[in-house]
Amino acid sequence: MTKFGAILAIGMLDIGGRNLSISLTTKSGIPKLEAIAGILVFWQYWNWFPYVNFIGLALSPSMFIGVTSNLKIPINFKLNSACKPSLFDYPANIPK
């Protein structure tokens, strides 16, 4: 049973193709009640493991999409970031 926790944790790291994160508030700081309820129910998964599906209520996209005012893909698009490139690297694969 101890391996189940590790498998669940790796699955949560890879959730949504590694493009989702757990967010309990909106971008303006207002609490998202459905996300909070989803996390609270998820914490009870050891009593009944199908509760793990409730974590989906707390997920938010964490990608950056650039479009024009007409919702078209721009030709010349640049994003400047002061962060280290390693911050955006994918985690290394876990050896078998």
C-alpha positions as CSV (number, residue, x, y, z in Angstrom):
1,M,0.0,0.0,0.0
2,T,3.0,2.4,0.4
3,K,3.6,2.4,-3.3
4,F,0.1,3.8,-3.9
5,G,1.0,7.1,-2.3
6,A,4.1,7.5,-4.6
7,I,2.1,6.6,-7.7
8,L,-0.6,9.1,-6.7
9,A,2.0,11.8,-6.1
10,I,3.7,11.2,-9.5
11,G,0.3,11.3,-11.2
12,M,-0.5,14.6,-9.5
13,L,2.9,16.0,-10.8
14,D,2.0,14.9,-14.3
15,I,-1.6,16.1,-14.1
16,G,-2.9,17.7,-17.2
17,G,0.3,17.1,-19.2
18,R,2.1,19.1,-16.5
19,N,0.2,22.2,-17.5
20,L,-2.2,22.4,-14.5
21,S,-1.8,23.5,-11.0
22,I,-3.9,23.5,-7.8
23,S,-5.4,26.9,-7.3
24,L,-7.9,27.7,-4.5
25,T,-8.4,31.3,-5.5
26,T,-9.1,33.3,-8.6
27,K,-6.4,35.5,-10.1
28,S,-8.0,38.4,-8.2
29,G,-7.7,36.6,-4.9
30,I,-11.4,35.5,-4.4
31,P,-11.7,32.0,-3.0
32,K,-13.1,29.4,-5.4
33,L,-15.6,27.5,-3.3
34,E,-15.7,24.5,-5.7
35,A,-11.9,24.2,-5.6
36,I,-11.9,24.4,-1.8
37,A,-14.7,21.8,-1.5
38,G,-12.8,19.5,-4.0
39,I,-9.6,19.6,-1.9
40,L,-11.5,19.0,1.3
41,V,-13.2,15.9,-0.1
42,F,-9.9,14.8,-1.7
43,W,-8.2,14.8,1.7
44,Q,-10.6,12.1,2.8
45,Y,-9.4,9.7,0.0
46,W,-7.9,7.2,2.5
47,N,-11.4,6.4,3.7
48,W,-12.8,5.8,0.3
49,F,-10.2,6.1,-2.5
50,P,-12.6,7.2,-5.3
51,Y,-12.6,10.6,-3.7
52,V,-9.3,11.2,-5.5
53,N,-11.3,12.4,-8.5
54,F,-12.4,15.5,-6.6
55,I,-9.0,17.0,-7.0
56,G,-10.0,17.9,-10.5
57,L,-12.2,20.7,-9.1
58,A,-9.2,22.6,-7.8
59,L,-7.1,22.5,-11.0
60,S,-6.4,25.6,-13.1
61,P,-4.4,25.9,-16.3
62,S,-0.8,27.2,-15.8
63,M,0.2,27.8,-19.4
64,F,0.6,31.0,-21.3
65,I,-1.3,31.5,-24.6
66,G,-0.8,34.5,-26.8
67,V,-3.5,35.6,-29.3
68,T,-4.4,38.8,-31.0
69,S,-7.6,40.8,-30.4
70,N,-9.2,38.7,-33.2
71,L,-8.2,35.5,-31.3
72,K,-5.7,34.6,-34.0
73,I,-2.2,33.3,-33.4
74,P,0.3,36.2,-33.7
75,I,3.2,36.0,-36.2
76,N,5.8,37.8,-34.0
77,F,5.3,36.8,-30.4
78,K,7.8,37.2,-27.6
79,L,7.5,36.7,-23.9
80,N,10.2,38.3,-21.7
81,S,10.8,36.6,-18.3
82,A,13.3,37.4,-15.6
83,C,13.1,33.8,-14.2
84,K,15.8,31.2,-14.6
85,P,15.1,28.8,-17.6
86,S,15.4,25.9,-15.2
87,L,12.2,27.0,-13.5
88,F,10.3,26.0,-16.6
89,D,12.1,22.8,-17.3
90,Y,10.1,19.6,-17.2
91,P,11.0,17.3,-14.2
92,A,13.3,14.5,-15.1
93,N,11.7,11.1,-15.8
94,I,11.8,8.7,-13.0
95,P,13.9,5.6,-13.8
96,K,12.2,2.2,-13.8
